Amino acid sequence: MATAVQGECSAESFKWPTRDAMEENLRAARRVVTTARHTAEDLAADTVSKVRSHPLRSVGAAMMAGAFVGSAVGLFAGWFMRPRRRRWGW
């Protein structure tokens, strides 16, 4: 048998958000997006400089990554798309 127990809840936790709180959250979200954009730009610039300094190594790494991903996708696609044997022959 279950028993319901009513806990004490204050009305403060159920208040509508204030305009100041919403503006603060909006500023924080914009700050996060700006930081992510700057990080992506830094990563792209760093990648360009590394590819320019070591072009053969970069092309080789890209080919190996493509071969690995392509093989894994082909293996899993073949595994999941194979015809299933029917155990009971219905």
PDB file of N, CA, C and O in Angstrom, chain B, residues numbered from 101:
ATOM      1  N   MET B 101       0.841  -1.157   0.000  1.00  0.00           N
ATOM      2  CA  MET B 101       0.000   0.000   0.000  1.00  0.00           C
ATOM      3  C   MET B 101       0.896   1.231   0.000  1.00  0.00           C
ATOM      4  O   MET B 101       1.839   1.333   0.784  1.00  0.00           O
ATOM      5  N   ALA B 102       0.588   2.145  -0.878  1.00  0.00           N
ATOM      6  CA  ALA B 102       1.384   3.363  -0.994  1.00  0.00           C
ATOM      7  C   ALA B 102       0.783   4.453  -0.127  1.00  0.00           C
ATOM      8  O   ALA B 102      -0.433   4.545   0.043  1.00  0.00           O
ATOM      9  N   THR B 103       1.658   5.266   0.409  1.00  0.00           N
ATOM     10  CA  THR B 103       1.218   6.365   1.248  1.00  0.00           C
ATOM     11  C   THR B 103       1.680   7.670   0.626  1.00  0.00           C
ATOM     12  O   THR B 103       2.847   7.815   0.264  1.00  0.00           O
ATOM     13  N   ALA B 104       0.786   8.595   0.507  1.00  0.00           N
ATOM     14  CA  ALA B 104       1.139   9.908  -0.033  1.00  0.00           C
ATOM     15  C   ALA B 104       1.469  10.836   1.115  1.00  0.00           C
ATOM     16  O   ALA B 104       0.708  10.968   2.073  1.00  0.00           O
ATOM     17  N   VAL B 105       2.608  11.470   0.999  1.00  0.00           N
ATOM     18  CA  VAL B 105       3.038  12.410   2.015  1.00  0.00           C
ATOM     19  C   VAL B 105       3.180  13.767   1.346  1.00  0.00           C
ATOM     20  O   VAL B 105       3.870  13.905   0.336  1.00  0.00           O
ATOM     21  N   GLN B 106       2.537  14.743   1.904  1.00  0.00           N
ATOM     22  CA  GLN B 106       2.613  16.083   1.334  1.00  0.00           C
ATOM     23  C   GLN B 106       3.782  16.810   1.967  1.00  0.00           C
ATOM     24  O   GLN B 106       3.835  17.009   3.181  1.00  0.00           O
ATOM     25  N   GLY B 107       4.718  17.200   1.116  1.00  0.00           N
ATOM     26  CA  GLY B 107       5.885  17.929   1.602  1.00  0.00           C
ATOM     27  C   GLY B 107       5.610  19.418   1.621  1.00  0.00           C
ATOM     28  O   GLY B 107       4.658  19.903   1.010  1.00  0.00           O
ATOM     29  N   GLU B 108       6.444  20.118   2.321  1.00  0.00           N
ATOM     30  CA  GLU B 108       6.276  21.559   2.378  1.00  0.00           C
ATOM     31  C   GLU B 108       6.972  22.186   1.182  1.00  0.00           C
ATOM     32  O   GLU B 108       8.177  22.016   1.001  1.00  0.00           O
ATOM     33  N   CYS B 109       6.227  22.901   0.377  1.00  0.00           N
ATOM     34  CA  CYS B 109       6.767  23.600  -0.790  1.00  0.00           C
ATOM     35  C   CYS B 109       6.533  25.081  -0.608  1.00  0.00           C
ATOM     36  O   CYS B 109       5.449  25.527  -0.231  1.00  0.00           O
ATOM     37  N   SER B 110       7.565  25.814  -0.883  1.00  0.00           N
ATOM     38  CA  SER B 110       7.386  27.261  -0.806  1.00  0.00           C
ATOM     39  C   SER B 110       6.931  27.763  -2.166  1.00  0.00           C
ATOM     40  O   SER B 110       7.226  27.159  -3.197  1.00  0.00           O
ATOM     41  N   ALA B 111       6.229  28.847  -2.153  1.00  0.00           N
ATOM     42  CA  ALA B 111       5.747  29.434  -3.404  1.00  0.00           C
ATOM     43  C   ALA B 111       6.879  30.110  -4.159  1.00  0.00           C
ATOM     44  O   ALA B 111       6.703  30.475  -5.322  1.00  0.00           O
ATOM     45  N   GLU B 112       8.040  30.287  -3.529  1.00  0.00           N
ATOM     46  CA  GLU B 112       9.167  30.950  -4.174  1.00  0.00           C
ATOM     47  C   GLU B 112       9.720  30.145  -5.339  1.00  0.00           C
ATOM     48  O   GLU B 112      10.209  30.727  -6.308  1.00  0.00           O
ATOM     49  N   SER B 113       9.654  28.813  -5.266  1.00  0.00           N
ATOM     50  CA  SER B 113      10.212  28.006  -6.343  1.00  0.00           C
ATOM     51  C   SER B 113       9.304  27.966  -7.560  1.00  0.00           C
ATOM     52  O   SER B 113       9.729  27.499  -8.616  1.00  0.00           O
ATOM     53  N   PHE B 114       8.075  28.436  -7.452  1.00  0.00           N
ATOM     54  CA  PHE B 114       7.136  28.406  -8.559  1.00  0.00           C
ATOM     55  C   PHE B 114       6.857  29.783  -9.146  1.00  0.00           C
ATOM     56  O   PHE B 114       5.860  29.960  -9.846  1.00  0.00           O
ATOM     57  N   LYS B 115       7.704  30.746  -8.880  1.00  0.00           N
ATOM     58  CA  LYS B 115       7.514  32.087  -9.398  1.00  0.00           C
ATOM     59  C   LYS B 115       7.823  32.128 -10.893  1.00  0.00           C
ATOM     60  O   LYS B 115       8.604  31.326 -11.405  1.00  0.00           O
ATOM     61  N   TRP B 116       7.201  33.069 -11.571  1.00  0.00           N
ATOM     62  CA  TRP B 116       7.508  33.299 -12.968  1.00  0.00           C
ATOM     63  C   TRP B 116       8.881  33.944 -13.059  1.00  0.00           C
ATOM     64  O   TRP B 116       9.272  34.695 -12.166  1.00  0.00           O
ATOM     65  N   PRO B 117       9.629  33.656 -14.145  1.00  0.00           N
ATOM     66  CA  PRO B 117      10.955  34.281 -14.256  1.00  0.00           C
ATOM     67  C   PRO B 117      10.825  35.791 -14.461  1.00  0.00           C
ATOM     68  O   PRO B 117       9.926  36.273 -15.150  1.00  0.00           O
ATOM     69  N   THR B 118      11.714  36.487 -13.865  1.00  0.00           N
ATOM     70  CA  THR B 118      11.697  37.946 -14.003  1.00  0.00           C
ATOM     71  C   THR B 118      12.448  38.341 -15.270  1.00  0.00           C
ATOM     72  O   THR B 118      13.182  37.544 -15.854  1.00  0.00           O
ATOM     73  N   ARG B 119      12.249  39.575 -15.672  1.00  0.00           N
ATOM     74  CA  ARG B 119      12.905  40.063 -16.878  1.00  0.00           C
ATOM     75  C   ARG B 119      14.423  40.089 -16.686  1.00  0.00           C
ATOM     76  O   ARG B 119      15.169  39.791 -17.618  1.00  0.00           O
ATOM     77  N   ASP B 120      14.879  40.441 -15.490  1.00  0.00           N
ATOM     78  CA  ASP B 120      16.321  40.483 -15.223  1.00  0.00           C
ATOM     79  C   ASP B 120      16.940  39.094 -15.351  1.00  0.00           C
ATOM     80  O   ASP B 120      18.022  38.941 -15.917  1.00  0.00           O
ATOM     81  N   ALA B 121      16.255  38.090 -14.827  1.00  0.00           N
ATOM     82  CA  ALA B 121      16.775  36.728 -14.913  1.00  0.00           C
ATOM     83  C   ALA B 121      16.820  36.243 -16.366  1.00  0.00           C
ATOM     84  O   ALA B 121      17.762  35.564 -16.776  1.00  0.00           O
ATOM     85  N   MET B 122      15.804  36.596 -17.125  1.00  0.00           N
ATOM     86  CA  MET B 122      15.783  36.192 -18.536  1.00  0.00           C
ATOM     87  C   MET B 122      16.886  36.884 -19.323  1.00  0.00           C
ATOM     88  O   MET B 122      17.528  36.258 -20.166  1.00  0.00           O
ATOM     89  N   GLU B 123      17.116  38.170 -19.059  1.00  0.00           N
ATOM     90  CA  GLU B 123      18.189  38.881 -19.741  1.00  0.00           C
ATOM     91  C   GLU B 123      19.553  38.325 -19.361  1.00  0.00           C
ATOM     92  O   GLU B 123      20.452  38.243 -20.198  1.00  0.00           O
ATOM     93  N   GLU B 124      19.706  37.945 -18.099  1.00  0.00           N
ATOM     94  CA  GLU B 124      20.973  37.359 -17.651  1.00  0.00           C
ATOM     95  C   GLU B 124      21.222  36.024 -18.346  1.00  0.00           C
ATOM     96  O   GLU B 124      22.342  35.746 -18.774  1.00  0.00           O
ATOM     97  N   ASN B 125      20.188  35.201 -18.458  1.00  0.00           N
ATOM     98  CA  ASN B 125      20.336  33.920 -19.149  1.00  0.00           C
ATOM     99  C   ASN B 125      20.615  34.117 -20.633  1.00  0.00           C
ATOM    100  O   ASN B 125      21.389  33.360 -21.220  1.00  0.00           O
ATOM    101  N   LEU B 126      20.005  35.109 -21.239  1.00  0.00           N
ATOM    102  CA  LEU B 126      20.253  35.411 -22.643  1.00  0.00           C
ATOM    103  C   LEU B 126      21.690  35.867 -22.853  1.00  0.00           C
ATOM    104  O   LEU B 126      22.338  35.457 -23.817  1.00  0.00           O
ATOM    105  N   ARG B 127      22.185  36.703 -21.967  1.00  0.00           N
ATOM    106  CA  ARG B 127      23.585  37.132 -22.060  1.00  0.00           C
ATOM    107  C   ARG B 127      24.533  35.950 -21.910  1.00  0.00           C
ATOM    108  O   ARG B 127      25.532  35.852 -22.624  1.00  0.00           O
ATOM    109  N   ALA B 128      24.221  35.058 -20.984  1.00  0.00           N
ATOM    110  CA  ALA B 128      25.079  33.877 -20.791  1.00  0.00           C
ATOM    111  C   ALA B 128      25.058  32.986 -22.035  1.00  0.00           C
ATOM    112  O   ALA B 128      26.096  32.455 -22.431  1.00  0.00           O
ATOM    113  N   ALA B 129      23.895  32.819 -22.648  1.00  0.00           N
ATOM    114  CA  ALA B 129      23.804  31.996 -23.856  1.00  0.00           C
ATOM    115  C   ALA B 129      24.586  32.631 -25.000  1.00  0.00           C
ATOM    116  O   ALA B 129      25.282  31.936 -25.741  1.00  0.00           O
ATOM    117  N   ARG B 130      24.474  33.951 -25.147  1.00  0.00           N
ATOM    118  CA  ARG B 130      25.241  34.637 -26.194  1.00  0.00           C
ATOM    119  C   ARG B 130      26.735  34.509 -25.955  1.00  0.00           C
ATOM    120  O   ARG B 130      27.507  34.344 -26.899  1.00  0.00           O
ATOM    121  N   ARG B 131      27.144  34.584 -24.696  1.00  0.00           N
ATOM    122  CA  ARG B 131      28.554  34.441 -24.355  1.00  0.00           C
ATOM    123  C   ARG B 131      29.058  33.044 -24.724  1.00  0.00           C
ATOM    124  O   ARG B 131      30.166  32.902 -25.242  1.00  0.00           O
ATOM    125  N   VAL B 132      28.253  32.017 -24.462  1.00  0.00           N
ATOM    126  CA  VAL B 132      28.651  30.648 -24.794  1.00  0.00           C
ATOM    127  C   VAL B 132      28.766  30.474 -26.306  1.00  0.00           C
ATOM    128  O   VAL B 132      29.716  29.856 -26.789  1.00  0.00           O
ATOM    129  N   VAL B 133      27.805  31.015 -27.056  1.00  0.00           N
ATOM    130  CA  VAL B 133      27.842  30.905 -28.514  1.00  0.00           C
ATOM    131  C   VAL B 133      29.054  31.636 -29.081  1.00  0.00           C
ATOM    132  O   VAL B 133      29.709  31.136 -29.995  1.00  0.00           O
ATOM    133  N   THR B 134      29.354  32.816 -28.543  1.00  0.00           N
ATOM    134  CA  THR B 134      30.513  33.574 -29.009  1.00  0.00           C
ATOM    135  C   THR B 134      31.801  32.824 -28.713  1.00  0.00           C
ATOM    136  O   THR B 134      32.695  32.780 -29.559  1.00  0.00           O
ATOM    137  N   THR B 135      31.911  32.241 -27.542  1.00  0.00           N
ATOM    138  CA  THR B 135      33.096  31.464 -27.186  1.00  0.00           C
ATOM    139  C   THR B 135      33.249  30.257 -28.105  1.00  0.00           C
ATOM    140  O   THR B 135      34.356  29.954 -28.549  1.00  0.00           O
ATOM    141  N   ALA B 136      32.161  29.575 -28.391  1.00  0.00           N
ATOM    142  CA  ALA B 136      32.219  28.420 -29.282  1.00  0.00           C
ATOM    143  C   ALA B 136      32.637  28.838 -30.691  1.00  0.00           C
ATOM    144  O   ALA B 136      33.412  28.137 -31.343  1.00  0.00           O
ATOM    145  N   ARG B 137      32.128  29.974 -31.162  1.00  0.00           N
ATOM    146  CA  ARG B 137      32.488  30.459 -32.493  1.00  0.00           C
ATOM    147  C   ARG B 137      33.975  30.794 -32.561  1.00  0.00           C
ATOM    148  O   ARG B 137      34.643  30.451 -33.536  1.00  0.00           O
ATOM    149  N   HIS B 138      34.498  31.463 -31.530  1.00  0.00           N
ATOM    150  CA  HIS B 138      35.924  31.802 -31.504  1.00  0.00           C
ATOM    151  C   HIS B 138      36.782  30.539 -31.439  1.00  0.00           C
ATOM    152  O   HIS B 138      37.835  30.469 -32.073  1.00  0.00           O
ATOM    153  N   THR B 139      36.340  29.553 -30.682  1.00  0.00           N
ATOM    154  CA  THR B 139      37.082  28.298 -30.590  1.00  0.00           C
ATOM    155  C   THR B 139      37.112  27.588 -31.939  1.00  0.00           C
ATOM    156  O   THR B 139      38.150  27.057 -32.333  1.00  0.00           O
ATOM    157  N   ALA B 140      35.986  27.571 -32.652  1.00  0.00           N
ATOM    158  CA  ALA B 140      35.936  26.932 -33.969  1.00  0.00           C
ATOM    159  C   ALA B 140      36.835  27.669 -34.958  1.00  0.00           C
ATOM    160  O   ALA B 140      37.514  27.035 -35.765  1.00  0.00           O
ATOM    161  N   GLU B 141      36.846  28.991 -34.905  1.00  0.00           N
ATOM    162  CA  GLU B 141      37.720  29.761 -35.789  1.00  0.00           C
ATOM    163  C   GLU B 141      39.181  29.482 -35.486  1.00  0.00           C
ATOM    164  O   GLU B 141      39.983  29.348 -36.411  1.00  0.00           O
ATOM    165  N   ASP B 142      39.548  29.390 -34.211  1.00  0.00           N
ATOM    166  CA  ASP B 142      40.929  29.078 -33.833  1.00  0.00           C
ATOM    167  C   ASP B 142      41.320  27.684 -34.305  1.00  0.00           C
ATOM    168  O   ASP B 142      42.439  27.478 -34.776  1.00  0.00           O
ATOM    169  N   LEU B 143      40.408  26.730 -34.183  1.00  0.00           N
ATOM    170  CA  LEU B 143      40.675  25.361 -34.629  1.00  0.00           C
ATOM    171  C   LEU B 143      40.883  25.318 -36.139  1.00  0.00           C
ATOM    172  O   LEU B 143      41.784  24.632 -36.622  1.00  0.00           O
ATOM    173  N   ALA B 144      40.053  26.047 -36.887  1.00  0.00           N
ATOM    174  CA  ALA B 144      40.194  26.083 -38.340  1.00  0.00           C
ATOM    175  C   ALA B 144      41.525  26.719 -38.739  1.00  0.00           C
ATOM    176  O   ALA B 144      42.203  26.220 -39.637  1.00  0.00           O
ATOM    177  N   ALA B 145      41.898  27.798 -38.090  1.00  0.00           N
ATOM    178  CA  ALA B 145      43.166  28.457 -38.410  1.00  0.00           C
ATOM    179  C   ALA B 145      44.351  27.552 -38.076  1.00  0.00           C
ATOM    180  O   ALA B 145      45.319  27.490 -38.835  1.00  0.00           O
ATOM    181  N   ASP B 146      44.279  26.866 -36.967  1.00  0.00           N
ATOM    182  CA  ASP B 146      45.342  25.944 -36.575  1.00  0.00           C
ATOM    183  C   ASP B 146      45.443  24.780 -37.555  1.00  0.00           C
ATOM    184  O   ASP B 146      46.541  24.338 -37.895  1.00  0.00           O
ATOM    185  N   THR B 147      44.291  24.288 -38.006  1.00  0.00           N
ATOM    186  CA  THR B 147      44.288  23.188 -38.972  1.00  0.00           C
ATOM    187  C   THR B 147      44.902  23.621 -40.289  1.00  0.00           C
ATOM    188  O   THR B 147      45.673  22.871 -40.888  1.00  0.00           O
ATOM    189  N   VAL B 148      44.574  24.818 -40.747  1.00  0.00           N
ATOM    190  CA  VAL B 148      45.141  25.323 -41.999  1.00  0.00           C
ATOM    191  C   VAL B 148      46.657  25.435 -41.887  1.00  0.00           C
ATOM    192  O   VAL B 148      47.372  25.055 -42.814  1.00  0.00           O
ATOM    193  N   SER B 149      47.149  25.943 -40.783  1.00  0.00           N
ATOM    194  CA  SER B 149      48.604  26.092 -40.639  1.00  0.00           C
ATOM    195  C   SER B 149      49.303  24.732 -40.572  1.00  0.00           C
ATOM    196  O   SER B 149      50.408  24.581 -41.094  1.00  0.00           O
ATOM    197  N   LYS B 150      48.669  23.742 -39.934  1.00  0.00           N
ATOM    198  CA  LYS B 150      49.294  22.417 -39.876  1.00  0.00           C
ATOM    199  C   LYS B 150      49.271  21.725 -41.230  1.00  0.00           C
ATOM    200  O   LYS B 150      50.229  21.037 -41.584  1.00  0.00           O
ATOM    201  N   VAL B 151      48.189  21.894 -41.997  1.00  0.00           N
ATOM    202  CA  VAL B 151      48.123  21.286 -43.327  1.00  0.00           C
ATOM    203  C   VAL B 151      49.146  21.932 -44.250  1.00  0.00           C
ATOM    204  O   VAL B 151      49.766  21.243 -45.060  1.00  0.00           O
ATOM    205  N   ARG B 152      49.328  23.228 -44.141  1.00  0.00           N
ATOM    206  CA  ARG B 152      50.321  23.902 -44.989  1.00  0.00           C
ATOM    207  C   ARG B 152      51.742  23.494 -44.634  1.00  0.00           C
ATOM    208  O   ARG B 152      52.603  23.437 -45.512  1.00  0.00           O
ATOM    209  N   SER B 153      52.001  23.209 -43.365  1.00  0.00           N
ATOM    210  CA  SER B 153      53.363  22.850 -42.978  1.00  0.00           C
ATOM    211  C   SER B 153      53.668  21.374 -43.239  1.00  0.00           C
ATOM    212  O   SER B 153      54.827  21.026 -43.465  1.00  0.00           O
ATOM    213  N   HIS B 154      52.668  20.503 -43.214  1.00  0.00           N
ATOM    214  CA  HIS B 154      52.866  19.072 -43.462  1.00  0.00           C
ATOM    215  C   HIS B 154      51.776  18.543 -44.396  1.00  0.00           C
ATOM    216  O   HIS B 154      50.865  17.853 -43.939  1.00  0.00           O
ATOM    217  N   PRO B 155      51.846  18.849 -45.682  1.00  0.00           N
ATOM    218  CA  PRO B 155      50.748  18.472 -46.578  1.00  0.00           C
ATOM    219  C   PRO B 155      50.622  16.966 -46.791  1.00  0.00           C
ATOM    220  O   PRO B 155      49.504  16.450 -46.801  1.00  0.00           O
ATOM    221  N   LEU B 156      51.715  16.254 -46.959  1.00  0.00           N
ATOM    222  CA  LEU B 156      51.631  14.811 -47.221  1.00  0.00           C
ATOM    223  C   LEU B 156      51.109  14.056 -46.004  1.00  0.00           C
ATOM    224  O   LEU B 156      50.309  13.131 -46.139  1.00  0.00           O
ATOM    225  N   ARG B 157      51.553  14.443 -44.840  1.00  0.00           N
ATOM    226  CA  ARG B 157      51.081  13.803 -43.618  1.00  0.00           C
ATOM    227  C   ARG B 157      49.578  14.050 -43.433  1.00  0.00           C
ATOM    228  O   ARG B 157      48.847  13.159 -43.001  1.00  0.00           O
ATOM    229  N   SER B 158      49.133  15.243 -43.756  1.00  0.00           N
ATOM    230  CA  SER B 158      47.712  15.569 -43.616  1.00  0.00           C
ATOM    231  C   SER B 158      46.858  14.771 -44.596  1.00  0.00           C
ATOM    232  O   SER B 158      45.806  14.251 -44.224  1.00  0.00           O
ATOM    233  N   VAL B 159      47.309  14.672 -45.848  1.00  0.00           N
ATOM    234  CA  VAL B 159      46.560  13.898 -46.842  1.00  0.00           C
ATOM    235  C   VAL B 159      46.550  12.423 -46.454  1.00  0.00           C
ATOM    236  O   VAL B 159      45.523  11.758 -46.588  1.00  0.00           O
ATOM    237  N   GLY B 160      47.661  11.913 -45.983  1.00  0.00           N
ATOM    238  CA  GLY B 160      47.724  10.514 -45.553  1.00  0.00           C
ATOM    239  C   GLY B 160      46.805  10.240 -44.372  1.00  0.00           C
ATOM    240  O   GLY B 160      46.133   9.209 -44.329  1.00  0.00           O
ATOM    241  N   ALA B 161      46.775  11.148 -43.427  1.00  0.00           N
ATOM    242  CA  ALA B 161      45.886  10.973 -42.273  1.00  0.00           C
ATOM    243  C   ALA B 161      44.423  11.025 -42.695  1.00  0.00           C
ATOM    244  O   ALA B 161      43.598  10.266 -42.187  1.00  0.00           O
ATOM    245  N   ALA B 162      44.101  11.925 -43.631  1.00  0.00           N
ATOM    246  CA  ALA B 162      42.723  12.008 -44.122  1.00  0.00           C
ATOM    247  C   ALA B 162      42.336  10.740 -44.872  1.00  0.00           C
ATOM    248  O   ALA B 162      41.210  10.262 -44.737  1.00  0.00           O
ATOM    249  N   MET B 163      43.251  10.194 -45.657  1.00  0.00           N
ATOM    250  CA  MET B 163      42.962   8.949 -46.387  1.00  0.00           C
ATOM    251  C   MET B 163      42.755   7.776 -45.421  1.00  0.00           C
ATOM    252  O   MET B 163      41.850   6.963 -45.611  1.00  0.00           O
ATOM    253  N   MET B 164      43.579   7.696 -44.410  1.00  0.00           N
ATOM    254  CA  MET B 164      43.442   6.602 -43.443  1.00  0.00           C
ATOM    255  C   MET B 164      42.140   6.735 -42.660  1.00  0.00           C
ATOM    256  O   MET B 164      41.458   5.738 -42.425  1.00  0.00           O
ATOM    257  N   ALA B 165      41.793   7.938 -42.259  1.00  0.00           N
ATOM    258  CA  ALA B 165      40.535   8.144 -41.532  1.00  0.00           C
ATOM    259  C   ALA B 165      39.348   7.809 -42.422  1.00  0.00           C
ATOM    260  O   ALA B 165      38.393   7.181 -41.967  1.00  0.00           O
ATOM    261  N   GLY B 166      39.397   8.225 -43.699  1.00  0.00           N
ATOM    262  CA  GLY B 166      38.316   7.899 -44.630  1.00  0.00           C
ATOM    263  C   GLY B 166      38.196   6.408 -44.870  1.00  0.00           C
ATOM    264  O   GLY B 166      37.087   5.878 -44.933  1.00  0.00           O
ATOM    265  N   ALA B 167      39.323   5.722 -45.004  1.00  0.00           N
ATOM    266  CA  ALA B 167      39.293   4.269 -45.208  1.00  0.00           C
ATOM    267  C   ALA B 167      38.717   3.567 -43.983  1.00  0.00           C
ATOM    268  O   ALA B 167      37.933   2.627 -44.116  1.00  0.00           O
ATOM    269  N   PHE B 168      39.099   4.013 -42.806  1.00  0.00           N
ATOM    270  CA  PHE B 168      38.594   3.393 -41.584  1.00  0.00           C
ATOM    271  C   PHE B 168      37.091   3.610 -41.430  1.00  0.00           C
ATOM    272  O   PHE B 168      36.347   2.668 -41.157  1.00  0.00           O
ATOM    273  N   VAL B 169      36.650   4.844 -41.606  1.00  0.00           N
ATOM    274  CA  VAL B 169      35.224   5.146 -41.456  1.00  0.00           C
ATOM    275  C   VAL B 169      34.415   4.432 -42.531  1.00  0.00           C
ATOM    276  O   VAL B 169      33.354   3.881 -42.239  1.00  0.00           O
ATOM    277  N   GLY B 170      34.899   4.434 -43.769  1.00  0.00           N
ATOM    278  CA  GLY B 170      34.202   3.744 -44.846  1.00  0.00           C
ATOM    279  C   GLY B 170      34.109   2.256 -44.607  1.00  0.00           C
ATOM    280  O   GLY B 170      33.066   1.652 -44.860  1.00  0.00           O
ATOM    281  N   SER B 171      35.184   1.651 -44.124  1.00  0.00           N
ATOM    282  CA  SER B 171      35.158   0.218 -43.818  1.00  0.00           C
ATOM    283  C   SER B 171      34.190  -0.092 -42.692  1.00  0.00           C
ATOM    284  O   SER B 171      33.448  -1.072 -42.756  1.00  0.00           O
ATOM    285  N   ALA B 172      34.195   0.741 -41.660  1.00  0.00           N
ATOM    286  CA  ALA B 172      33.288   0.510 -40.528  1.00  0.00           C
ATOM    287  C   ALA B 172      31.833   0.656 -40.958  1.00  0.00           C
ATOM    288  O   ALA B 172      30.988  -0.143 -40.554  1.00  0.00           O
ATOM    289  N   VAL B 173      31.528   1.671 -41.774  1.00  0.00           N
ATOM    290  CA  VAL B 173      30.153   1.850 -42.251  1.00  0.00           C
ATOM    291  C   VAL B 173      29.741   0.677 -43.130  1.00  0.00           C
ATOM    292  O   VAL B 173      28.629   0.167 -43.001  1.00  0.00           O
ATOM    293  N   GLY B 174      30.622   0.248 -44.017  1.00  0.00           N
ATOM    294  CA  GLY B 174      30.321  -0.900 -44.876  1.00  0.00           C
ATOM    295  C   GLY B 174      30.120  -2.179 -44.079  1.00  0.00           C
ATOM    296  O   GLY B 174      29.218  -2.962 -44.378  1.00  0.00           O
ATOM    297  N   LEU B 175      30.949  -2.395 -43.075  1.00  0.00           N
ATOM    298  CA  LEU B 175      30.816  -3.589 -42.241  1.00  0.00           C
ATOM    299  C   LEU B 175      29.486  -3.596 -41.500  1.00  0.00           C
ATOM    300  O   LEU B 175      28.777  -4.601 -41.507  1.00  0.00           O
ATOM    301  N   PHE B 176      29.148  -2.492 -40.869  1.00  0.00           N
ATOM    302  CA  PHE B 176      27.893  -2.436 -40.120  1.00  0.00           C
ATOM    303  C   PHE B 176      26.676  -2.479 -41.036  1.00  0.00           C
ATOM    304  O   PHE B 176      25.665  -3.090 -40.690  1.00  0.00           O
ATOM    305  N   ALA B 177      26.761  -1.841 -42.195  1.00  0.00           N
ATOM    306  CA  ALA B 177      25.636  -1.891 -43.136  1.00  0.00           C
ATOM    307  C   ALA B 177      25.439  -3.320 -43.629  1.00  0.00           C
ATOM    308  O   ALA B 177      24.308  -3.799 -43.714  1.00  0.00           O
ATOM    309  N   GLY B 178      26.535  -4.002 -43.953  1.00  0.00           N
ATOM    310  CA  GLY B 178      26.427  -5.394 -44.385  1.00  0.00           C
ATOM    311  C   GLY B 178      25.913  -6.294 -43.276  1.00  0.00           C
ATOM    312  O   GLY B 178      25.146  -7.223 -43.528  1.00  0.00           O
ATOM    313  N   TRP B 179      26.331  -6.023 -42.059  1.00  0.00           N
ATOM    314  CA  TRP B 179      25.900  -6.851 -40.931  1.00  0.00           C
ATOM    315  C   TRP B 179      24.401  -6.702 -40.672  1.00  0.00           C
ATOM    316  O   TRP B 179      23.705  -7.693 -40.455  1.00  0.00           O
ATOM    317  N   PHE B 180      23.912  -5.477 -40.694  1.00  0.00           N
ATOM    318  CA  PHE B 180      22.508  -5.248 -40.372  1.00  0.00           C
ATOM    319  C   PHE B 180      21.574  -5.484 -41.552  1.00  0.00           C
ATOM    320  O   PHE B 180      20.378  -5.690 -41.344  1.00  0.00           O
ATOM    321  N   MET B 181      22.076  -5.462 -42.776  1.00  0.00           N
ATOM    322  CA  MET B 181      21.228  -5.650 -43.942  1.00  0.00           C
ATOM    323  C   MET B 181      21.246  -7.094 -44.456  1.00  0.00           C
ATOM    324  O   MET B 181      20.566  -7.404 -45.435  1.00  0.00           O
ATOM    325  N   ARG B 182      22.001  -7.965 -43.821  1.00  0.00           N
ATOM    326  CA  ARG B 182      22.079  -9.337 -44.312  1.00  0.00           C
ATOM    327  C   ARG B 182      20.740 -10.042 -44.098  1.00  0.00           C
ATOM    328  O   ARG B 182      19.999  -9.701 -43.176  1.00  0.00           O
ATOM    329  N   PRO B 183      20.429 -11.022 -44.945  1.00  0.00           N
ATOM    330  CA  PRO B 183      19.168 -11.750 -44.751  1.00  0.00           C
ATOM    331  C   PRO B 183      19.250 -12.617 -43.497  1.00  0.00           C
ATOM    332  O   PRO B 183      20.261 -13.271 -43.243  1.00  0.00           O
ATOM    333  N   ARG B 184      18.209 -12.612 -42.748  1.00  0.00           N
ATOM    334  CA  ARG B 184      18.156 -13.381 -41.503  1.00  0.00           C
ATOM    335  C   ARG B 184      17.662 -14.793 -41.791  1.00  0.00           C
ATOM    336  O   ARG B 184      16.767 -14.991 -42.612  1.00  0.00           O
ATOM    337  N   ARG B 185      18.239 -15.753 -41.122  1.00  0.00           N
ATOM    338  CA  ARG B 185      17.724 -17.126 -41.226  1.00  0.00           C
ATOM    339  C   ARG B 185      16.505 -17.242 -40.342  1.00  0.00           C
ATOM    340  O   ARG B 185      16.471 -16.735 -39.221  1.00  0.00           O
ATOM    341  N   ARG B 186      15.532 -17.902 -40.857  1.00  0.00           N
ATOM    342  CA  ARG B 186      14.337 -18.127 -40.052  1.00  0.00           C
ATOM    343  C   ARG B 186      14.527 -19.386 -39.234  1.00  0.00           C
ATOM    344  O   ARG B 186      14.879 -20.444 -39.755  1.00  0.00           O
ATOM    345  N   ARG B 187      14.292 -19.250 -37.973  1.00  0.00           N
ATOM    346  CA  ARG B 187      14.511 -20.366 -37.074  1.00  0.00           C
ATOM    347  C   ARG B 187      13.406 -21.410 -37.191  1.00  0.00           C
ATOM    348  O   ARG B 187      13.683 -22.609 -37.151  1.00  0.00           O
ATOM    349  N   TRP B 188      12.167 -20.971 -37.333  1.00  0.00           N
ATOM    350  CA  TRP B 188      11.040 -21.894 -37.340  1.00  0.00           C
ATOM    351  C   TRP B 188      10.420 -22.088 -38.713  1.00  0.00           C
ATOM    352  O   TRP B 188       9.557 -22.953 -38.862  1.00  0.00           O
ATOM    353  N   GLY B 189      10.809 -21.342 -39.697  1.00  0.00           N
ATOM    354  CA  GLY B 189      10.318 -21.508 -41.046  1.00  0.00           C
ATOM    355  C   GLY B 189       8.840 -21.207 -41.229  1.00  0.00           C
ATOM    356  O   GLY B 189       8.182 -21.884 -42.018  1.00  0.00           O
ATOM    357  N   TRP B 190       8.309 -20.246 -40.551  1.00  0.00           N
ATOM    358  CA  TRP B 190       6.892 -19.896 -40.679  1.00  0.00           C
ATOM    359  C   TRP B 190       6.638 -19.164 -41.943  1.00  0.00           C
ATOM    360  O   TRP B 190       5.499 -18.789 -42.221  1.00  0.00           O
TER     361      TRP B 190
END
